[in-house]
Amino acid sequence: MGEIVRRHVDFVFGVARRTVRDPALAEDVTQAVFLILARKANEIHQPHRLSSWLFKATRYTAANAMKMAARRTYYERQASRREESEMNPAVIPSCPHDLNDALASLPAASAT
């Protein structure tokens, strides 16, 4: 397996980097592709098709990594907005008028 990695790592990393356009994410994708290859090595019966398999696996893995990164960014922004609204009292919505009217009509509490 080590020889296969040495022989194809630059190819896989290049495909990953062109796809995700982020060197750190491309490294993660490259590692994931070789982990997938290690698990599925017995399914590749024709060694001359390994490059094609690696190309497709890299593209699919990169697409999934980009989806996960976009999803993570979306939820981080949502959490950030939620934190900002909790910290800023001006963002808290005012009570509906019916509730204010009902509270105003209650008798005053007597101090006993």
Long-range contacts (C-beta under 8 A, 24 or more apart in sequence): 1-37, 1-38, 1-41, 4-37, 4-50, 5-34, 8-50, 8-51, 8-54, 9-34, 11-51, 11-54, 11-55, 12-54, 12-58, 15-54, 15-55, 15-58, 15-59, 15-62, 16-58, 16-61, 16-62, 19-58, 19-59, 19-62, 19-63, 19-66, 20-62, 20-65, 20-66, 25-65, 25-66, 25-69, 26-62, 28-65, 29-58, 29-61, 29-62, 29-65, 30-58, 32-61, 32-65, 33-57, 33-58, 33-61, 36-61
